[in-house]
């Protein structure tokens, strides 16, 4: 075997090879530590028994070779639009994640949030809800990032669920770095050496990966309960749901140093979605993937309104009427935006209107305009602004997609496809 062949088999280490191996070992060690830190943070206030049960549920099925092979077939791709689940549990968890912490109410040994659609969100498991001190810690960690992660992973679940190459037992394979890619997070890079423009990437930052792990752990800890209405043979029927909002398991592998590092996750909605689908009730919303790139801190108002508007447009699509106006106070409340009464005209109103303009510029909103004449020369005009009526339309491409989805012929074809998929599974 000549030297060239030895280098191809990586038997003769070079300076670049040493750097790569060192970087990979450091990355592996970092991911292993991140997982341990995340689980330790989530279970901090739990009893030993509760923590053991929680970790066992999250890590169920790790280090199984056949699962690792699923991730080899994952090809990250970000389209312009994605169909995400838009069921009542999705809406309730969005509200709960964005609500002021004071809106969570203590009850009989637990604390819960009552969403506008009357579903309750609580933390822990149906058999053992978290006690209030434990739950409060997790509630403080819920944020815009949690909702973004939920929309991304359940959108990918919807795309991949029927693809045997990347799914198993109802769950789909999703890479850790794939979620960050969907959020438009840029990898950190550094100059190769002084005096050159060549740069090396260090990958994603530790805190960025940590946030994804935290979001998934929080979502798996969220439970929804209450009555939902579904259509059975043309009639509205009330059903009871009470269970985990989303499930995920961590799939990992062992390194040469016998450390466990994350390959990715197997993700699926909770059992509540089966209750809908067994009666052919499917609720999916078209989401512009630009939404996922809005910064949870800098674009907070824009992000919250965009997340709500996608739900609103899905409801309006049933009647095909997107032009029904809504009051500004209704938009803010539904978007979980607290009105800043102390700085209404000087800061709050300009920021809200700038956020709507940004969404229109990005193409997430097709058109937005105030239909009410608000006299801003008056001393107190903020109440008139809150009562003003606004028309906020989706972009034309989204309207056309909903029109195609609601086409009777396409509906029948979709129903036949789903029936065939169920028979084959």
PyMOL commands that set and color helices and strands:
alter all, ss='L'
color gray80, all
select helices_A, chain A and resi 3-8+15-42+48-58+65-72+88-98+101-103+132-139+144-160+176-182+206-221+272-277+289-293+300-317+328-334+341-361+382-386+396-405+408-424
alter helices_A, ss='H'
color red, helices_A
select strands_A, chain A and resi 81-85+105-106+111-114+120-123+167-168+171-175+188-191+199-203+222-232+235-244+246-254+260-269+284-288+326-327+365-370+389-394
alter strands_A, ss='S'
color yellow, strands_A
deselect
rebuild
show_as cartoon
